[in-house]
Each structure stands twice: as structure tokens, then as C-alpha cells.
């Protein structure tokens, strides 16, 4: 069975994979891992939340609102 990139190139010999394909492949694996790890370390905020400056805050309970 020939590799997919050999089928796409139409060649019977396996061609070397270009560096930008490797970069995209690495990014496709690294970005989701960074996203998931960021939820459990630090402040528990994702990279997107950090970039946009978003913070989730807890609204006070009703009993706390009436006593203040």
C-alpha cells in the first residue's frame, strides 16, 4: 500500500514531505494539547480567554445580595 502523499502526487515513489506540511501537522497536535493543559494549570483559563482578556466571575447568591 502506498502512502497517501504518494497517491496525491501521482508518483509511484514516495516523495519527501515538505516542511510546511510538517509544521501544520505539529500545530494540529500541539494546539489542542496546549488548550487542554491550560485548563488545569495556572488560572484555569484557555489561551483564547487570555488573549481576549475574558474572565468568568461568580455572581453573588441572593442571600448575600439582600444582606449587603
Secondary structure as UniProt FT lines:
FT   HELIX           4..9
FT   HELIX           19..40
FT   TURN            42..43
FT   HELIX           47..52
FT   HELIX           62..67
//
